Amino acid sequence: MVARNAFTLIELLVVIAIIALLMALLMPSLGRVREQVKASACQSNLHQWSLVFSMYDNDHDGRFCNGCSSYNTNDRRHWATALRHYYYQDREITLCPTATKPYDEGGEVPYGSYRGPDNVLLSYGLNGWVYNARAADEAFERPVENFWGGLHVKGVGNIPLFLDCLHAEGRPFENDEPPALEGEMIAFNAVSNMVRFCLNRHHGAVNCLFMDASLSKVGLKHLWYLKWHRNFNTDGPWTRAGGVTTGDWPQWMRGLKD
């Protein structure tokens, strides 16, 4: 009898089929692991940003920059320029790992970035109510009494400071509506500033740095429960206390966790 030194065609096909089946079972798990790694890296970036804000705060006696009624990030009153000295040499913290391609080069919402001072790419944005706005041209036609003015205020654990964002900043109100469509590119003059933060970047959530330097993954529906400005009603119309129902949310958000 002649000894067999090779696999038969059928045996090879069976092995290939088994490998293909295992790959099909493993790929979703590997995808989730990659997303978790990116989300962790994003939170690590925001932790570094907490140090940036802390250093700026210490150097300016607890007063934040004034803000401006302009989308020009090169304005010295804009956070991106005011804090430039503190983050400019550490470009790795400016982008969430899931959002690295600029919108003007085909980056898609929510996985895109915008251009800051000197074309530095950024994918995080400021809660614009943190500004120390004192004049009409700094408040961007918003009530001056709503601004926090600095980082040392009560209830800081529920006040968002810096988080995943479509633009450089946003100044939401409790009446702001969510984006009607997932991945909708919102113009700068959008009536609802909440849409700039309501991005499905991390499986129905965004990563957020709060005023007390704590970090949290915030569900998109929970954005309306945060204390964005001094007079923000956390029981507003887009909360359960305010009467919101599942059917009130856009179709793409109805299945997200409350």
C-alpha positions as CSV (number, residue, x, y, z in Angstrom):
1,M,0.0,0.0,0.0
2,V,1.3,3.4,-0.9
3,A,1.4,5.9,1.9
4,R,-0.6,9.1,1.3
5,N,1.5,12.3,1.7
6,A,-1.0,15.0,0.8
7,F,-4.5,16.2,1.6
8,T,-7.3,15.4,-0.7
9,L,-9.3,18.2,-2.3
10,I,-12.3,17.5,-0.1
11,E,-10.1,17.8,3.0
12,L,-8.7,21.1,1.9
13,L,-12.2,22.5,1.1
14,V,-13.4,21.4,4.6
15,V,-10.5,23.2,6.3
16,I,-11.1,26.3,4.2
17,A,-14.8,26.2,5.1
18,I,-14.0,25.9,8.8
19,I,-11.5,28.8,8.6
20,A,-14.1,30.9,6.8
21,L,-16.7,30.1,9.4
22,L,-14.3,31.0,12.3
23,M,-13.4,34.3,10.6
24,A,-17.1,35.1,10.1
25,L,-17.7,34.5,13.9
26,L,-14.6,36.4,15.0
27,M,-14.8,39.5,12.7
28,P,-17.7,41.2,14.6
29,S,-15.8,40.7,17.9
30,L,-12.6,42.1,16.4
31,G,-14.6,45.1,15.1
32,R,-16.0,45.7,18.6
33,V,-12.5,45.4,20.1
34,R,-11.1,48.0,17.6
35,E,-14.0,50.4,18.4
36,Q,-13.4,50.0,22.2
37,V,-9.7,50.7,21.7
38,K,-10.5,53.8,19.7
39,A,-13.0,55.0,22.4
40,S,-10.4,54.4,25.1
41,A,-7.9,56.4,23.1
42,C,-10.4,59.2,22.7
43,Q,-11.0,59.4,26.4
44,S,-7.2,59.4,26.9
45,N,-7.0,62.4,24.6
46,L,-9.7,64.2,26.6
47,H,-7.8,63.5,29.8
48,Q,-4.8,65.3,28.2
49,W,-7.2,68.2,27.4
50,S,-8.2,68.4,31.0
51,L,-4.5,69.3,31.7
52,V,-4.5,71.8,28.9
53,F,-7.6,73.6,30.4
54,S,-6.1,73.4,33.9
55,M,-2.8,75.0,32.8
56,Y,-4.7,77.8,31.0
57,D,-6.9,78.3,34.1
58,N,-3.9,78.6,36.4
59,D,-2.1,81.0,34.1
60,H,-5.2,83.3,33.8
61,D,-6.4,83.5,37.4
62,G,-9.5,81.3,36.8
63,R,-10.9,83.4,34.0
64,F,-11.6,81.8,30.6
65,C,-11.2,83.5,27.3
66,N,-14.0,85.8,26.1
67,G,-15.2,84.0,23.0
68,C,-16.2,85.9,19.8
69,S,-19.1,86.3,17.4
70,S,-17.1,84.8,14.6
71,Y,-16.3,81.3,13.3
72,N,-12.7,82.4,12.8
73,T,-10.7,80.1,15.1
74,N,-7.7,82.4,14.6
75,D,-9.4,85.1,16.7
76,R,-7.4,85.4,20.0
77,R,-10.7,85.3,22.0
78,H,-11.6,81.9,20.5
79,W,-10.6,78.9,22.6
80,A,-8.6,77.3,19.7
81,T,-6.3,80.2,19.5
82,A,-6.3,81.2,23.2
83,L,-5.2,77.7,24.2
84,R,-3.0,77.2,21.2
85,H,0.2,77.5,23.2
86,Y,-0.8,74.6,25.4
87,Y,-1.8,72.0,22.8
88,Y,-0.1,73.0,19.6
89,Q,3.0,70.8,20.1
90,D,0.9,67.7,21.0
91,R,-1.1,67.1,17.8
92,E,-2.0,63.5,18.8
93,I,-4.6,64.8,21.3
94,T,-6.5,66.9,18.8
95,L,-8.3,64.1,17.0
96,C,-10.6,61.3,18.2
97,P,-9.2,58.2,16.5
98,T,-12.5,57.6,14.8
99,A,-12.6,61.1,13.3
100,T,-9.4,61.9,11.5
101,K,-10.4,62.9,8.0
102,P,-11.3,66.5,7.5
103,Y,-14.7,67.4,6.1
104,D,-13.3,69.4,3.3
105,E,-11.5,66.3,2.1
106,G,-14.5,64.0,2.2
107,G,-14.7,63.2,5.9
108,E,-18.2,62.2,6.8
109,V,-20.3,63.0,9.8
110,P,-19.7,61.9,12.5
111,Y,-16.2,60.6,11.5
112,G,-14.8,63.9,10.3
113,S,-12.6,66.7,11.6
114,Y,-12.5,70.5,11.0
115,R,-9.5,72.9,10.6
116,G,-8.4,75.0,13.5
117,P,-5.6,77.6,13.7
118,D,-2.8,77.0,11.2
119,N,-4.9,74.1,9.7
120,V,-4.5,72.0,12.8
121,L,-7.2,69.3,12.6
122,L,-9.6,69.0,15.5
123,S,-12.6,66.8,16.2
124,Y,-13.5,68.0,19.6
125,G,-15.5,71.1,20.5
126,L,-16.0,73.4,23.4
127,N,-19.2,74.0,25.3
128,G,-19.3,77.6,24.2
129,W,-21.2,78.7,27.4
130,V,-17.9,78.3,29.3
131,Y,-16.6,81.5,27.7
132,N,-16.2,84.7,29.8
133,A,-18.4,86.7,27.4
134,R,-19.2,90.2,28.6
135,A,-20.1,92.0,25.4
136,A,-22.6,91.5,22.5
137,D,-19.8,90.8,20.0
138,E,-18.5,88.0,22.3
139,A,-21.8,86.5,23.3
140,F,-22.8,85.6,19.7
141,E,-26.3,87.0,20.2
142,R,-26.8,84.8,23.3
143,P,-27.8,86.0,26.8
144,V,-24.6,87.2,28.6
145,E,-26.0,86.0,31.9
146,N,-26.0,82.4,30.7
147,F,-22.2,82.2,30.4
148,W,-20.2,80.4,33.1
149,G,-17.1,82.7,32.7
150,G,-14.6,80.2,34.1
151,L,-14.1,76.7,35.3
152,H,-14.8,77.3,39.0
153,V,-18.5,77.0,39.4
154,K,-20.9,74.9,41.5
155,G,-22.3,71.6,40.0
156,V,-19.3,71.2,37.7
157,G,-19.8,67.4,37.6
158,N,-22.8,67.9,35.3
159,I,-21.4,70.8,33.2
160,P,-19.8,69.6,29.9
161,L,-16.6,71.4,29.0
162,F,-15.1,69.6,25.9
163,L,-16.4,66.7,23.9
164,D,-16.8,65.1,20.5
165,C,-18.1,67.7,18.2
166,L,-18.9,68.6,14.6
167,H,-17.6,72.1,14.9
168,A,-15.2,74.0,17.1
169,E,-17.9,74.8,19.7
170,G,-21.7,75.0,20.3
171,R,-24.0,76.8,22.7
172,P,-27.1,74.6,23.1
173,F,-30.5,75.5,24.6
174,E,-32.9,73.0,26.1
175,N,-35.3,73.5,23.2
176,D,-32.7,72.5,20.6
177,E,-33.8,69.7,18.4
178,P,-31.7,66.6,17.5
179,P,-30.5,66.1,13.9
180,A,-33.3,64.8,11.7
181,L,-30.9,62.4,9.9
182,E,-27.9,60.5,11.1
183,G,-24.7,61.8,9.5
184,E,-26.3,65.1,8.5
185,M,-23.8,67.9,7.8
186,I,-25.0,70.9,9.8
187,A,-24.3,74.4,8.5
188,F,-22.6,76.9,10.8
189,N,-25.7,78.9,11.2
190,A,-27.8,76.0,12.5
191,V,-30.6,77.0,14.8
192,S,-29.9,74.0,17.0
193,N,-26.4,74.0,18.4
194,M,-27.1,70.6,20.1
195,V,-26.8,68.9,16.7
196,R,-23.1,69.7,16.7
197,F,-22.6,67.4,19.7
198,C,-25.3,64.8,18.9
199,L,-23.0,62.6,16.9
200,N,-23.2,58.8,16.7
201,R,-19.4,58.6,17.0
202,H,-19.2,55.9,19.8
203,H,-22.2,53.6,19.4
204,G,-24.9,56.0,20.3
205,A,-22.7,58.2,22.6
206,V,-20.0,60.8,22.7
207,N,-17.0,61.1,25.0
208,C,-17.2,64.1,27.3
209,L,-14.8,66.0,29.5
210,F,-16.7,67.8,32.4
211,M,-15.8,70.9,34.2
212,D,-14.5,68.9,37.2
213,A,-12.0,67.1,34.9
214,S,-14.0,63.9,35.1
215,L,-14.6,61.9,31.9
216,S,-17.7,60.0,30.8
217,K,-19.3,58.4,27.8
218,V,-22.6,60.3,27.3
219,G,-25.5,58.7,25.5
220,L,-26.9,61.0,22.8
221,K,-30.3,61.3,24.4
222,H,-28.6,62.2,27.7
223,L,-27.1,65.4,26.2
224,W,-30.3,67.3,27.1
225,Y,-29.9,66.4,30.8
226,L,-26.5,68.1,31.1
227,K,-26.2,71.6,32.6
228,W,-24.9,73.5,29.5
229,H,-25.3,77.0,30.8
230,R,-26.3,78.7,34.0
231,N,-30.0,78.8,33.2
232,F,-30.3,75.6,31.2
233,N,-33.4,73.6,32.1
234,T,-32.4,70.0,32.6
235,D,-36.1,69.1,32.7
236,G,-36.6,70.5,29.2
237,P,-38.8,69.2,26.4
238,W,-36.3,66.6,25.3
239,T,-36.2,64.9,28.7
240,R,-38.6,62.4,30.3
241,A,-39.6,65.1,32.9
242,G,-40.3,67.4,30.0
243,G,-42.6,64.8,28.4
244,V,-40.5,63.4,25.6
245,T,-41.6,60.1,24.2
246,T,-39.8,57.5,22.0
247,G,-41.8,58.7,19.0
248,D,-40.6,62.3,19.4
249,W,-37.0,61.3,18.5
250,P,-35.9,61.1,14.9
251,Q,-36.1,57.6,13.5
252,W,-32.4,57.0,13.7
253,M,-32.3,57.8,17.5
254,R,-35.4,55.9,18.6
255,G,-33.5,52.7,19.3
256,L,-30.7,54.4,21.3
257,K,-30.6,54.0,25.1
258,D,-32.5,56.5,27.2
